[in-house]
Amino acid sequence: MLRQRRAIITVLALITILIFTACTDNSEKTENKNMETKNLKYPLMIEDSYGRKVTINKEPMRVISIAPNITETIFALGQGEKLVGRTDYCEYPEAAKEIESIGSLQSPNIEKILSLNPDLVIASTHFKKDVLEKLEELDLKVMVLYGEESFQGVYQVIEKLGTVLNAKEEADKVIANMKQKMRKSLRSTM
């Protein structure tokens, strides 16, 4: 029952992100990106979901996503052009299918990841610690982001991704839009 509830919450959050993505104006994204670049300073220190302090020295321009929710969120933030790798399961949005696959969620191809020369590898819930250790031994920057199984957890992941990818304002807009749609949906069911 708990797993089913978690799955439903995750699906609802992703649907909300997808709805927002379809309604976003690209010219607004470009304008926001220019403003954000002026305001964000690197290096950044972010605490990931494993409680590790991860230092991001410069804006990541080559990112590998090892989770569908991370891939979808990166696109929702208007940062899809930074993705150079994704898992076999990252199939949304359609543009994600054009990005090279690095294998599965739990057993990604380490050699493939290394060959893509990423600035940052971002994983989520099902990422194994032994894979994390292997990637770090190869001097790759790895961040694991997953929130509690709630909307607040989803908002936290979006916020951290926005910060790391220099898209904080866009992340704030995605979150605000999700909250607005959720309030509207709740009002319509009452």
PAZAPA-4460 file (N, C-alpha, C; in steps of 0.05 Angstrom, whole numbers, plus 32768, in hexadecimal, padded with zeros to 4 digits):
% residues 190
    n_x    n_y    n_z   ca_x   ca_y   ca_z    c_x    c_y    c_z   seq   type   mol
   8010   7FE8   8000   8000   8000   8000   8011   8019   8000     1      M     A
   8026   8019   8011   8038   8030   8012   8046   8034   7FF7     2      L     A
   804F   801E   7FEB   805C   8020   7FD1   8049   802C   7FBC     3      R     A
   8030   8023   7FBC   801D   802D   7FA9   8018   804A   7FAD     4      Q     A
   8016   8053   7FC6   8012   806F   7FCD   802A   8080   7FC3     5      R     A
   8042   8076   7FC7   805A   8084   7FBE   805A   8086   7FA0     6      R     A
   8053   8071   7F93   8053   8071   7F75   803F   8085   7F6B     7      A     A
   8027   8086   7F78   8013   8099   7F6F   801C   80B6   7F73     8      I     A
   8029   80BC   7F8A   8033   80D7   7F8F   8048   80DE   7F7A     9      I     A
   805A   80CC   7F75   806F   80D1   7F61   8064   80D6   7F46    10      T     A
   8051   80C6   7F3E   8044   80C9   7F23   8036   80E4   7F22    11      V     A
   8027   80EB   7F37   8019   8105   7F37   802D   811C   7F34    12      L     A
   8043   811A   7F43   8057   8130   7F42   8063   8132   7F26    13      A     A
   8069   811B   7F1A   8074   811B   7EFF   8060   8126   7EEA    14      L     A
   8047   811F   7EED   8033   8129   7EDA   8031   8147   7EDD    15      I     A
   8032   8151   7EF5   8031   816E   7EF9   8049   817C   7EEC    16      T     A
   8061   8170   7EEF   8079   817B   7EE2   8075   817B   7EC4    17      I     A
   806B   8166   7EB9   8067   8163   7E9C   8053   8178   7E92    18      L     A
   803E   817C   7EA1   802A   8190   7E99   8037   81AB   7E98    19      I     A
   8047   81B2   7EAD   8054   81CC   7EAD   8067   81CF   7E96    20      F     A
   8076   81BA   7E90   808A   81BB   7E7A   807C   81C2   7E60    21      T     A
   8065   81B6   7E5B   8057   81BB   7E43   804D   81D8   7E40    22      A     A
   804A   81E5   7E57   803E   8200   7E57   8053   8216   7E5A    23      C     A
   806D   8210   7E5B   8081   8223   7E5F   808A   8231   7E45    24      T     A
   808E   824B   7E46   8097   825B   7E30   80B5   825A   7E2E    25      D     A
   80C1   8252   7E17   80DE   8250   7E14   80EC   826A   7E16    26      N     A
   80E0   8280   7E0C   80ED   829A   7E0E   80F0   82A2   7E2B    27      S     A
   80DD   829B   7E3C   80DF   82A1   7E58   80F5   8291   7E65    28      E     A
   80F9   8278   7E5C   810F   8268   7E66   812A   8275   7E60    29      K     A
   812E   827E   7E48   8147   828B   7E40   814C   82A4   7E50    30      T     A
   8138   82B4   7E54   813B   82CC   7E64   8142   82C6   7E80    31      E     A
   8135   82B2   7E8C   813B   82AA   7EA8   8157   829E   7EAA    32      N     A
   815F   828F   7E96   817A   8283   7E97   818F   8299   7E97    33      K     A
   818B   82AE   7E87   819F   82C4   7E87   81A0   82D2   7EA2    34      N     A
   8189   82D6   7EAF   8188   82E2   7EC9   8195   82D1   7EDE    35      M     A
   8190   82B7   7EDD   819B   82A4   7EF1   81B9   82A3   7EF0    36      E     A
   81C5   82A3   7ED8   81E1   82A1   7ED5   81EF   82B8   7EE3    37      T     A
   81E3   82CF   7EE2   81EE   82E6   7EF0   81EE   82E4   7F0E    38      K     A
   81DA   82D6   7F18   81D5   82D5   7F35   81E2   82BD   7F43    39      N     A
   81E7   82A7   7F36   81F1   828F   7F43   820F   828E   7F43    40      L     A
   821A   8287   7F5A   8237   8285   7F5C   8240   8269   7F64    41      K     A
   8253   8260   7F56   8260   8246   7F5B   827A   824C   7F69    42      Y     A
   8285   823A   7F79   827B   821F   7F7E   8263   821F   7F91    43      P     A
   8253   820A   7F8E   823B   8206   7F9F   8240   81EC   7FB0    44      L     A
   8236   81EC   7FC8   8237   81D4   7FD7   821A   81CC   7FDD    45      M     A
   8213   81B4   7FD4   81F8   81AA   7FD6   81F9   8190   7FE6    46      I     A
   81E6   818D   7FF9   81E4   8173   8007   81D1   8161   7FF7    47      E     A
   81DB   814A   7FEF   81CA   8138   7FDF   81BA   8126   7FF1    48      D     A
   81AB   8115   7FE6   8198   8104   7FF5   81A6   80EE   8005    49      S     A
   81C0   80EA   8000   81CF   80D7   8011   81DC   80E6   8028    50      Y     A
   81D7   8100   802B   81E2   8110   8040   81FF   8119   803A    51      G     A
   8208   8116   8021   8223   811D   801A   8223   813A   8011    52      R     A
   8238   8148   8018   823C   8164   800E   824A   8162   7FF3    53      K     A
   823D   816B   7FDE   8248   8169   7FC3   824E   8186   7FBA    54      V     A
   8267   818A   7FB3   826F   81A5   7FA9   826F   81A5   7F8B    55      T     A
   8260   81B8   7F80   825E   81BC   7F63   826F   81D5   7F5D    56      I     A
   8286   81D1   7F50   8299   81E7   7F4C   8290   81FB   7F37    57      N     A
   8282   81F1   7F22   8279   8203   7F0D   825F   81F8   7F02    58      K     A
   8251   8209   7EF3   8237   8200   7EE8   823B   81E7   7ED7    59      E     A
   822D   81D1   7EDE   822F   81B9   7ECE   8223   81BD   7EB2    60      P     A
   8233   81B6   7E9E   822A   81B9   7E82   8226   819E   7E75    61      M     A
   8231   8189   7E81   822F   816D   7E77   8225   815C   7E8F    62      R     A
   820B   8155   7E8E   81FE   8147   7EA4   81F4   812C   7E9B    63      V     A
   81F8   8118   7EAC   81EC   80FE   7EA8   81D7   80FA   7EBD    64      I     A
   81BF   80F1   7EB5   81A9   80EB   7EC7   81A6   80CD   7EC9    65      S     A
   81A6   80C4   7EE2   81A2   80A7   7EE7   8187   80A3   7EF4    66      I     A
   8172   80B0   7EEA   8157   80AC   7EF5   8143   80BB   7EE3    67      A     A
   812D   80AF   7EDC   8119   80BD   7ECC   810F   80D7   7ED8    68      P     A
   810A   80D7   7EF3   8100   80F0   7EFF   8114   8106   7EFD    69      N     A
   812E   8100   7EFE   8143   8114   7EFB   8143   811F   7EDF    70      I     A
   8142   810C   7ECB   8142   8114   7EAF   812A   8126   7EA9    71      T     A
   8112   811E   7EB2   80FA   812E   7EAD   80FC   814A   7EBA    72      E     A
   8107   814B   7ED2   8109   8164   7EE0   811D   8176   7ED2    73      T     A
   8133   816B   7EC9   8147   817B   7EBA   813A   8188   7EA2    74      I     A
   812A   8179   7E93   811C   8184   7E7C   8108   8199   7E85    75      F     A
   80F9   8194   7E9B   80E6   81A7   7EA5   80F3   81C1   7EAC    76      A     A
   810C   81C0   7EB4   811B   81D9   7EBC   8127   81E6   7EA3    77      L     A
   8123   81DB   7E8C   812E   81E7   7E73   814C   81E2   7E70    78      G     A
   8155   81CD   7E7C   8172   81C7   7E7C   8179   81AD   7E6D    79      Q     A
   8166   81A4   7E5C   816A   818B   7E4D   8183   818A   7E3C    80      G     A
   818C   81A2   7E32   81A4   81A3   7E21   81BD   819B   7E30    81      E     A
   81BC   819A   7E4B   81D3   8192   7E5B   81D6   8174   7E5E    82      K     A
   81C0   8165   7E58   81C1   8148   7E5B   81D1   813B   7E45    83      L     A
   81E5   812B   7E4D   81F5   811C   7E3A   81F1   80FE   7E3E    84      V     A
   81E3   80F6   7E53   81DF   80DA   7E59   81C6   80D7   7E69    85      G     A
   81B8   80C0   7E66   81A0   80B9   7E74   819D   809B   7E75    86      R     A
   818B   8091   7E86   8187   8074   7E88   8174   806A   7E72    87      T     A
   8173   8050   7E70   8160   8044   7E5D   8143   804B   7E63    88      D     A
   813E   8052   7E7C   8123   8058   7E85   811B   8075   7E83    89      Y     A
   812D   8086   7E7B   8128   80A3   7E78   811E   80A8   7E5C    90      C     A
   8103   80A6   7E59   80F7   80A8   7E3E   80E5   80C0   7E3B    91      E     A
   80E3   80D1   7E4F   80D2   80E8   7E4E   80E2   8100   7E58    92      Y     A
   80DF   8116   7E4A   80D0   811B   7E32   80DC   810D   7E1A    93      P     A
   80CF   810F   7E03   80D8   8101   7DEB   80F5   8107   7DE5    94      E     A
   80FE   8120   7DE9   811A   8128   7DE4   812E   8118   7DF4    95      A     A
   8126   810D   7E0A   8138   80FD   7E1B   8141   80E4   7E0C    96      A     A
   8131   80D9   7DFA   8138   80C1   7DEB   8150   80C6   7DD9    97      K     A
   8155   80DF   7DD2   816B   80E5   7DC0   8186   80E6   7DCF    98      E     A
   8185   80E5   7DE9   819D   80E7   7DF9   81A8   80CB   7DFD    99      I     A
   81C2   80C8   7DFD   81CF   80AE   7DFF   81C8   80A0   7E1A   100      E     A
   81C2   8086   7E19   81BC   8077   7E31   81D5   806C   7E3E   101      S     A
   81D5   806C   7E58   81EC   8061   7E67   81E4   8047   7E75   102      I     A
   81CD   803C   7E6E   81C4   8022   7E79   81AE   8026   7E8D   103      G     A
   81AD   8014   7EA1   8196   8013   7EB3   819B   8025   7ECC   104      S     A
   8186   8027   7EDC   8187   8037   7EF4   819A   802C   7F09   105      L     A
   8199   8012   7F0D   81A9   8006   7F22   81C4   7FFC   7F19   106      Q     A
   81C7   7FF7   7EFF   81E1   7FEE   7EF5   81E9   7FFE   7EDC   107      S     A
   81EE   8017   7EDF   81F6   8027   7EC8   8211   801F   7EBE   108      P     A
   8217   8024   7EA5   8230   801D   7E98   8245   8032   7EA0   109      N     A
   8257   802B   7EB2   826B   803E   7EBD   827D   8048   7EA6   110      I     A
   8285   8036   7E95   8297   803E   7E7E   8288   8052   7E6C   111      E     A
   826F   804E   7E67   825F   8060   7E56   825D   807B   7E64   112      K     A
   8258   807B   7E7E   8256   8094   7E8D   8271   80A3   7E8B   113      I     A
   8286   8096   7E8F   82A1   80A2   7E8E   82A6   80AD   7E72   114      L     A
   829F   809F   7E5E   82A4   80A8   7E42   8294   80C1   7E3B   115      S     A
   827E   80C7   7E48   826F   80DE   7E43   8279   80F8   7E50   116      L     A
   828E   80F4   7E61   829C   810A   7E6E   8289   811E   7E7B   117      N     A
   8278   8115   7E8E   8265   8126   7E9B   8272   8139   7EB0   118      P     A
   8266   8150   7EB3   826D   8162   7EC9   825F   8159   7EE2   119      D     A
   8248   814C   7EDF   8238   8144   7EF6   8227   812C   7EEE   120      L     A
   8225   8118   7F00   8213   8101   7EFE   81FF   8105   7F14   121      V     A
   81E5   8104   7F0C   81D0   8107   7F20   81BF   80EE   7F20   122      I     A
   81BC   80E2   7F37   81AD   80C9   7F3B   8196   80CF   7F4E   123      A     A
   8186   80BA   7F53   816F   80BC   7F64   816B   80A3   7F75   124      S     A
   8153   809C   7F7B   814B   8088   7F8E   8159   806D   7F8C   125      T     A
   815A   8061   7F76   8163   8045   7F73   8181   8043   7F6E   126      H     A
   8190   8059   7F72   81AC   8059   7F6C   81BC   804A   7F82   127      F     A
   81CD   8038   7F7A   81DC   8028   7F8E   81F5   8036   7F97   128      K     A
   81FA   8034   7FB0   8212   8041   7FBC   822C   8036   7FB0   129      K     A
   822D   801D   7FA8   8246   8013   7F9C   824B   8020   7F81   130      D     A
   8236   8026   7F72   823A   8034   7F59   8244   8051   7F5E   131      V     A
   8238   805D   7F72   8241   8078   7F7B   825F   8078   7F81   132      L     A
   8268   8064   7F90   8284   8062   7F98   8296   805E   7F80   133      E     A
   828D   804D   7F6C   829D   8048   7F54   82A0   8062   7F44   134      K     A
   828A   8071   7F41   828B   808A   7F32   829D   809F   7F40   135      L     A
   829B   80A0   7F5A   82AC   80B3   7F69   82CA   80AB   7F67   136      E     A
   82CF   8091   7F67   82EB   8088   7F64   82F7   8091   7F4A   137      E     A
   82E5   8095   7F36   82EE   809E   7F1B   82ED   80BD   7F19   138      L     A
   82EB   80CA   7F30   82EB   80E8   7F32   82D3   80F5   7F24   139      D     A
   82BD   80E7   7F24   82A5   80F3   7F19   8294   80FF   7F2F   140      L     A
   8289   8116   7F2A   8278   8124   7F3D   825C   8117   7F3C   141      K     A
   8253   810D   7F53   8239   80FF   7F54   8228   810B   7F6A   142      V     A
   820E   810F   7F63   81FB   8119   7F76   81E3   8107   7F75   143      M     A
   81D9   80FF   7F8D   81C1   80EE   7F8E   81AA   80FF   7F9A   144      V     A
   8195   8102   7F8A   817E   8112   7F93   8164   8103   7F92   145      L     A
   8158   80FF   7FA9   813D   80F5   7FAA   8130   8100   7FC4   146      Y     A
   8117   8107   7FC2   810A   8113   7FD9   80F8   80FE   7FE7   147      G     A
   80EE   8106   7FFD   80DB   80F5   800B   80C4   80F1   7FF8   148      E     A
   80B4   80DC   7FFC   809E   80D5   7FEA   8086   80E7   7FEF   149      E     A
   808A   8100   7FE8   8075   8114   7FEB   807A   812A   7FD7   150      S     A
   8067   813C   7FD4   806B   8153   7FC2   8082   8164   7FCC   151      F     A
   8084   8167   7FE7   809A   8177   7FF2   80B5   816B   7FE9   152      Q     A
   80B7   8150   7FE9   80CF   8143   7FE0   80D5   8149   7FC3   153      G     A
   80C1   8149   7FB3   80C4   814F   7F96   80CE   816C   7F93   154      V     A
   80C1   817E   7FA2   80C9   819A   7FA1   80E7   819E   7FA8   155      Y     A
   80F0   818F   7FBD   810C   8192   7FC5   811F   8188   7FAF   156      Q     A
   8118   8173   7FA2   8129   8169   7F8C   812A   817E   7F76   157      V     A
   8113   8188   7F6E   8113   819D   7F59   8123   81B5   7F61   158      I     A
   8120   81BD   7F7A   812F   81D5   7F83   814E   81D0   7F82   159      E     A
   8156   81B9   7F8B   8173   81B3   7F8B   817E   81B1   7F6E   160      K     A
   816E   81A4   7F5D   8177   81A2   7F41   8178   81BE   7F35   161      L     A
   8165   81CF   7F3A   8165   81EA   7F30   817E   81F9   7F39   162      G     A
   8185   81F6   7F52   819D   8203   7F5D   81B6   81F9   7F4F   163      T     A
   81B9   81DF   7F4F   81D2   81D3   7F43   81D5   81DA   7F25   164      V     A
   81BF   81DA   7F16   81C0   81DE   7EF9   81BD   81FC   7EF2   165      L     A
   81BE   820E   7F05   81BC   822A   7F00   81A1   8231   7EF3   166      N     A
   818C   8225   7EFE   8171   822A   7EF4   815E   822E   7F0C   167      A     A
   8167   823C   7F20   8158   823F   7F39   813D   824D   7F34   168      K     A
   813D   8262   7F24   8124   8270   7F1F   8110   825E   7F10   169      E     A
   811A   824E   7EFD   8108   823C   7EEF   80FE   8226   7F02   170      E     A
   810F   821D   7F14   8106   8209   7F28   80F0   8215   7F3A   171      A     A
   80F4   822E   7F42   80DF   823B   7F53   80C5   823D   7F44   172      D     A
   80C6   8242   7F2A   80AE   8244   7F1A   80A0   8229   7F17   173      K     A
   80B0   8214   7F13   80A5   81F9   7F10   8097   81F2   7F2A   174      V     A
   80A4   81F7   7F41   8098   81F0   7F5B   807E   8200   7F60   175      I     A
   807F   821A   7F5A   8068   822B   7F5E   8051   8222   7F4D   176      A     A
   8057   821A   7F34   8042   8211   7F22   8036   81F7   7F2B   177      N     A
   8048   81E5   7F35   803E   81CB   7F40   802B   81D0   7F57   178      M     A
   8033   81E2   7F69   8023   81E7   7F81   8008   81F3   7F79   179      K     A
   8009   8206   7F65   7FF0   8212   7F5C   7FDD   81FD   7F50   180      Q     A
   7FE8   81EC   7F3F   7FD8   81D7   7F32   7FCD   81C4   7F47   181      K     A
   7FDD   81BE   7F5C   7FD3   81AC   7F71   7FBC   81B9   7F80   182      M     A
   7FBF   81D3   7F87   7FAA   81E0   7F95   7F90   81E1   7F84   183      R     A
   7F94   81E7   7F6B   7F7D   81E8   7F59   7F70   81CC   7F57   184      K     A
   7F80   81B7   7F55   7F75   819C   7F53   7F67   8195   7F6D   185      S     A
   7F72   819C   7F84   7F65   8196   7F9D   7F4A   81A5   7FA0   186      L     A
   7F4A   81BE   7F97   7F31   81CD   7F98   7F1B   81C1   7F86   187      R     A
   7F23   81B7   7F6F   7F0F   81AC   7F5D   7F04   8191   7F66   188      S     A
   7F12   8184   7F78   7F08   816A   7F83   7EF7   816D   7F9C   189      T     A
   7EF6   8186   7FA6   7EE7   818A   7FBF   7ECA   8191   7FB9   190      M     A
***
